[in-house]
């Protein structure tokens, strides 16, 4: 269970695990196939009940783990989204039957147009922001998978966790592309306004 965070497929994220439930999940994953299901909580409960968890989350592989004071730090890479069916808590161990929710990355003309618009927005944002890495432009222009572009930008943008959760649950690629475009446009407006204020 994650508090106020969503890990998206095809992205890499650092996470802290300090709660017994999380530490146990990480240990079990490391003892097996290194896979773990990440579900966002609907609240900030220290010990979430099954009703506190969103059912759609991301299956991730644990790439690195380091012990830290009060728990551990892990680096996870999102693989695919999945729905948790039959979620159970047995003696402090959360288990679920997973139903994979594969996503298509079809390149229709409409999707191509959305991707181009996103690339233009990234260019615009980079011309305004000094803090954004120029590697980002290279990355977005070389990425061929619209889905990867969506998730990468969503993980880099200042999107609210609830919006990332909606993005994850959304099946339509065009709606996803649209949502990220809107978030990026908002970011650009903020940057332009900031420039005017300065």
C-alpha positions, 0 to 999 in steps of 0.5 A: 500500500502506498500513501499519497503516491502512485507508481506508473507502469514503464517508470522507475520510482524510489519508495520508502518502506517503513510500515510492517505491512510494506516491509513484509511485502518487500521481503517476500518479493525479494525472496521470490520473483522480486515482483510486488503490487503497488496500490494507492491508499484512499486515505493516510491510514497508518494501517490500511484496511482492504477498503482503504485501497484502490483496486487498480495498481501497478505490478512492479519489479524491485530493482534495488533495496537498501536498509535505512533508519526505520525501514528500507529504501527500494527502487521499483520499476513499474511493469504493467497495471493490474486489478487486485481481486480477492484482496486478503490480509493474513497475519499482516501479509497482503495478498491478492489474485491479480487480473492483468489489465494490458494496454494497447499502444496502437499508433492511429493518426489521432494518437500520432497527432496527440503525441506530436502535440505533447512533444511541442508542449515539452519543447515549450516547457523546456524553453521556459524552465531552467529546472527541466533537464534538456535530456527530457526533450531527447527522451520524449522525441526518441520514445516510440511508445505513446504509452511510455511517453504518457507515463513518463511525463505523468511521473515527471509532472507535478500531477496530484496522486488522485489524477495519476490514479485516474490516469492509471485506471483510464483505458483509452490512450487518447484520454490519457494523452489528453490528460497529460497534455492538459497537465503540461499546459497548466505547468507551462501557464504557471511557468509563463506567469512566473516569468512575468512576475519575475 
